Amino acid sequence: MATLRFANESTEYREKRNALLKAEIELRDQVERVAAMRRGLPTGGALKEDYRFDEMGPDGQVGKVKLSELFEGTKNSLFIYSLMYGPKMEHPCVMCSSIVDALNGNARHIRDRINFAVVARSPIGRIMSFARPRGWNSVRLLSSANNTYNADYFGETAAGDQYPMANVFVRKNGSINHFWGTEMLYSDFQGAEPRHMDLMWPLWNVFDTTPEGRGTDWHPSLNP
């Protein structure tokens, strides 16, 4: 593959593509270094409380599930994405919905290795009314309408505004602790978009391979 050439490409193209290839390999290696740093984090703070979420069963009945009960079998990591869909919002965040679209498609693979759920502040019935026609049938959907999870773990401001926060919790020796969160969202970007979910969001990574790129005036649609 060191001599890979596409039909009718020019010498100029190959020179620039090889330079790009070197940069792509360096980026991959940097992503792996950052992932190793993340894995090396010490244990974070103990879970503030064993939150009780609302969940709708296949029969439409609403039940309660504790955060500790989201740890299934021997899987000791739990990834929770906070979907921006508060009770005062007309509909969920468009960008968050695109993220959950992708997570839903990969949910069964994700659950092979870790525990995984999506939490929103709206009542569970309202969440499911949006989720069903959108085809969210693989991701575990929970409501935090009756607890303070979102506010405690930075998916909600003191004013009730929703934020697209992702958090990871770990279970070890009978204790549940916070491990990692998308703190990039709250960092000082000097005006830039935080893009804290980029590496977990296939949409933009696909667009980044094209001449059009991400653009500046396009957003995903809420249409199923």
C-alpha positions in Angstrom: 0.0 0.0 0.0 3.1 2.3 0.2 2.8 2.7 -3.5 -1.0 3.1 -3.6 -2.1 5.2 -6.6 -5.6 6.0 -7.9 -6.4 6.1 -11.6 -5.1 9.2 -13.4 -4.0 11.0 -10.3 -1.3 13.7 -10.7 2.1 13.9 -9.1 0.9 17.1 -7.3 -2.1 15.2 -5.9 0.1 12.3 -4.7 2.6 14.7 -2.9 -0.2 16.5 -1.1 -2.1 13.3 -0.3 1.0 11.8 1.2 1.6 14.8 3.4 -2.1 14.6 4.5 -1.7 10.9 5.1 1.2 11.6 7.5 -0.9 14.2 9.3 -3.8 11.7 9.5 -1.5 9.0 11.1 -0.2 11.6 13.6 -3.8 12.5 14.5 -4.7 8.9 15.0 -1.7 8.4 17.2 -2.6 11.6 19.2 -6.2 10.3 19.7 -4.7 7.0 21.0 -2.4 8.9 23.4 -5.4 11.0 24.7 -7.4 7.8 25.2 -4.6 6.3 27.2 -4.4 9.4 29.4 -8.2 9.1 29.9 -8.0 5.5 30.9 -5.3 6.4 33.4 -7.4 8.8 35.3 -7.7 8.1 39.1 -11.0 7.3 40.6 -13.3 10.3 40.6 -15.8 11.5 43.2 -18.3 9.1 44.6 -21.8 9.1 43.0 -23.7 12.0 44.7 -26.8 9.8 45.1 -28.3 6.6 43.7 -30.7 8.5 41.3 -34.1 6.9 40.5 -35.1 7.4 36.9 -38.4 6.8 35.1 -38.4 4.2 32.4 -41.2 2.9 30.1 -41.4 -0.8 29.6 -42.5 -2.7 26.5 -46.1 -2.7 27.8 -46.2 1.0 28.2 -46.0 0.8 32.0 -43.7 3.3 33.7 -41.3 2.0 36.3 -38.4 3.2 38.3 -34.7 2.2 37.9 -31.8 3.3 40.1 -28.6 4.4 38.6 -26.9 1.5 40.4 -29.3 -0.9 38.6 -28.0 0.3 35.2 -24.8 -1.7 35.8 -25.6 -5.1 34.4 -23.7 -8.4 34.8 -19.9 -7.9 35.1 -19.8 -4.7 33.1 -18.4 -2.0 35.4 -18.5 1.1 33.2 -21.7 3.1 32.5 -21.9 5.8 29.8 -24.8 8.3 30.1 -25.6 10.9 27.5 -27.8 13.8 28.6 -30.2 14.6 25.8 -31.2 18.2 25.7 -35.0 17.8 26.1 -36.3 19.7 29.0 -40.0 20.0 29.9 -40.1 23.6 28.6 -38.5 22.7 25.2 -40.9 22.3 22.2 -38.7 19.4 20.9 -35.3 17.9 21.6 -32.1 19.6 20.5 -31.6 18.9 16.8 -27.9 18.2 17.3 -28.5 16.0 20.3 -31.1 14.0 18.3 -28.5 13.4 15.6 -26.1 12.1 18.2 -28.7 9.7 19.6 -29.6 8.6 16.1 -26.0 7.4 15.8 -25.8 6.0 19.4 -29.1 4.1 18.8 -27.6 2.4 15.7 -24.6 1.3 17.7 -26.3 0.6 21.0 -26.2 -3.2 20.8 -22.5 -3.1 20.1 -21.8 -0.6 22.8 -23.7 -2.7 25.3 -21.5 -5.7 24.4 -18.7 -4.0 26.5 -20.3 -1.4 28.7 -23.6 -0.2 30.2 -25.2 2.6 28.3 -28.2 4.9 28.6 -29.6 8.3 27.4 -31.3 10.6 30.0 -33.5 13.5 29.4 -35.3 15.9 31.8 -38.7 15.7 30.1 -41.3 13.1 31.5 -40.8 9.6 30.1 -44.0 9.6 28.1 -43.0 12.8 26.3 -39.5 11.3 25.6 -41.0 8.1 24.2 -43.5 10.0 22.0 -40.6 11.6 20.3 -38.4 8.5 20.3 -40.8 6.0 18.7 -41.3 7.6 15.3 -37.6 8.4 15.2 -36.8 4.7 15.5 -34.9 4.9 18.8 -35.6 1.3 19.6 -32.2 0.1 20.8 -31.0 2.8 23.1 -32.1 2.7 26.8 -34.1 5.9 27.4 -34.6 7.3 30.9 -36.3 10.4 32.4 -34.7 12.5 35.1 -37.9 14.6 35.5 -38.1 13.6 39.2 -34.4 13.8 40.2 -31.5 16.2 40.1 -29.1 14.0 38.0 -28.9 16.6 35.1 -28.1 19.5 37.4 -25.7 17.5 39.5 -23.7 16.3 36.5 -23.8 19.4 34.4 -26.5 18.5 31.9 -28.6 21.4 33.2 -27.9 24.9 34.5 -29.3 26.5 37.6 -31.8 28.3 35.3 -33.0 25.0 33.9 -31.3 25.3 30.5 -30.2 21.9 29.1 -26.7 21.0 28.1 -25.5 18.0 26.0 -23.3 16.4 28.7 -21.8 12.9 28.5 -20.6 11.2 31.7 -19.0 7.9 32.5 -19.4 6.2 35.9 -17.5 3.1 37.2 -18.4 0.4 39.7 -15.5 -1.0 41.8 -15.5 -2.8 45.1 -19.2 -2.1 45.6 -18.8 1.7 45.1 -19.9 3.8 42.1 -17.8 6.8 41.2 -17.7 9.4 38.5 -14.9 8.7 36.0 -15.1 11.2 33.1 -17.3 13.9 31.6 -17.2 16.0 28.5 -15.8 19.0 30.3 -14.6 20.5 27.0 -18.1 21.8 26.8 -17.4 24.2 29.7 -13.9 25.2 28.7 -12.9 28.6 27.4 -12.9 28.4 23.6 -12.5 32.0 22.9 -15.6 32.0 20.7 -15.2 28.6 19.1 -17.8 25.8 19.2 -16.9 23.3 21.8 -17.5 20.2 19.6 -17.0 18.0 22.6 -18.8 15.0 21.1 -17.1 15.1 17.7 -15.1 11.8 18.1 -18.3 10.0 19.0 -20.4 11.5 16.3 -20.0 9.9 12.8 -21.9 12.6 11.0 -19.2 15.3 11.0 -16.4 12.8 10.6 -17.9 11.6 7.4 -18.4 15.2 6.2 -14.8 16.0 7.0 -13.6 13.6 4.3 -15.3 15.7 1.6 -14.5 18.9 -0.3 -17.6 20.5 1.2 -16.6 19.7 4.7 -19.0 20.5 7.5 -20.1 23.8 6.1 -21.5 26.7 8.2 -25.2 26.7 7.5 -26.3 23.1 7.6 -27.8 21.2 10.6 -29.4 17.8 11.0 -33.2 17.5 10.6 -35.6 16.4 13.3 -37.7 14.6 10.6 -37.5 10.8 11.2 
